[in-house]
Amino acid sequence: MAKTQYNADSITVLEGLEAVRKRPGMYIGSVGTKGLNHLIYEIVDNAVDEHLAGFCSEIWVTLEADGSCTVKDSGRGIPVEMHKKGVSAERVVLATLHAGGKFDNEAYKTSGGLHGVGSSVVNALSERLDVKIYRNGFIYHDAYERGVPVVELENGLLPVLGKTKETGTEINFLPDGEIFEKTRFKAEWLKSRLHETAYLNPKLMIHYLNRRDGENEQIDYHEPDGIVAYVRELNAGKEAVHEPIYYKGVSEKIEVEVAIQFVDAFEENTLGFCNNIFTQEGGTHLMGFKTRFTQLINSYARELGILKEKDANFTGADTRNGMTAIVAVKHPDPIFEGQTKTKLASADATKAVFSVTGEELTRYFDRNLEVLKGIIGCAEKSAKIRKAEEKAKTNMLSKSKFSFDSNGKLANCESRDPSRCEIFIVEGDSAGGSAKTARNRQFQAILPIRGKILNVEKASMDKVLGNAEIKTMINAFGCGFSEGYGNDFDISKLRYDKIILMTDADVDGSHIDTLLLTFLYRFMPELIYNGHVYIAMPPLYKVIPKKGQEQYLYDDKELERYRKNHTGEFTLQRYKGLGEMDPEQLWETTLDPERRVLKQVEIEDARLASEITEMLMGSDVPPRRQFIYDHADEAEIDA
Ligand code: 0RA
């Protein structure tokens, strides 16, 4: 009698999860490392929902030694009671695909993961998933394999493991190697995400524990100062113009919370969130904030006589020069759009943020005149530079618009079909020369660059645009560029499907990669987001055995493996740089699409990259090297 009854309902249940296994990308974005990490975020988001509903103060996230992940929370516990479908509600939560809101519960409307789905998706994509529920004084247990329950129910209800005074949910899951390309969670991304969650939920305590071999680490994320602390952290190490400004309010049933702090720098860093979700592509909430902020600064500047009657208004970008801001809204029923569904589209969010910002910032500036003057000072600086640079830009572009290669170094390819074309940015003239000989001129263009390119973080706009290397790249790519003050970028004009950085496998080469990536990130970020940027991986060694095949080895691990698996005598040739390879070798190892190894540059998210870029371009060298090395294994291999 204790046997599980598979009735019609449970069959549809299984079909529901099959859909997830068939098209995982639809539910978690991708089956790469990003999608893999997303599994953890789905469960954590559910726990955060419990927090938002007022029932959960702590979350424990553990990367286990066996490669699985455990997420435990002190919420109410997933309901275990009999559901109208005839089984424990837990089975309905974990084994049915929920279209949208969880359990028709109004309290849950302000929550939700990126794709609006829940734990059942994680269940479907896990080789195994084990759940313990602390509720009603008991610990209940259930388990699944690839979404299929493997625990027998008793009259439809879960078995009890024991008694408890606690409440909450504990889910341990192992991602399915049949679904994911790699099953190793990226700890750095997870930590960054958990920290962000802590900033956005100041009353929440998140315990992170890494038990994986050689990585043991334990961090508690608790940020009682919330987004004010977040802004401080983003600005750490920079010269602040004032103490952070904080305000919140409710309008149109939308909760609005904002923290702002200006620093003495020519950059803007405004991050938007809706219901705890980072809106990478921005949206209506930021629009409302920016519009009202610009209006306020302009009207105050006139009132104070800083802008005279004849003066033009500050532009929006002027008023945000040096700004770091977080705009977080809680929307009862948000609409997301955009390529990655991370752009808030709800029109009422514009109104709400506009109105709360107008009211609260006016109140603040009226009482803090010095802060206001400091912020207007940032706008004045920006306007001055903008005017000078607009001039420089017109001069520069009018000179070079139609000269395709301003210093004659580019060896372009013959094809004009961008989907086939590749451009190699090659370090050094000698490697550049070899590459020009070695390439397939049909579709491979070579652009040699000499030494270290300009550090765009430190240089002014006219200097950047005056730099020969950069000018040549902009002209060669053909898609223009975007920068704080204007946007001429048009990806549809891109002349090459792949932009491949080809530098020596040493620290100098990595430094050049970093400078090039910084340039691309700042001026043409879409190229990175859309996966057009690659790093070529030239081999480190060539082994020439007495008997048998010569072979290229791409890193020390491969060499180690080779030594283990080969007994005979062999000569080992170490390449110090690309320049040491003759054209034929260069073709075989680095240019030939059939044999080369490329890493696609993937930026997990713009924030992380921007932080790293700034950190890198600071004056101290050690973290810079560290990044370069760390970054090297981040990118996914595209052989
Ligand atoms: C459905 C309904 C309720 C809570 C949950 C699901 C829930 C899911 C997860 C996933 C991880 N931790 C979780 N905690 C709770 C409402 C519970 C109630 O009304 O008692």
Boltz pocket constraint, residues with backbone or C-beta under 6 A from the ligand:
constraints:
  - pocket:
      binder: B
      contacts: [[A, 43], [A, 46], [A, 47], [A, 50], [A, 73], [A, 75], [A, 76], [A, 77], [A, 78], [A, 79], [A, 93], [A, 102], [A, 103], [A, 119], [A, 169]]
      max_distance: 6.0
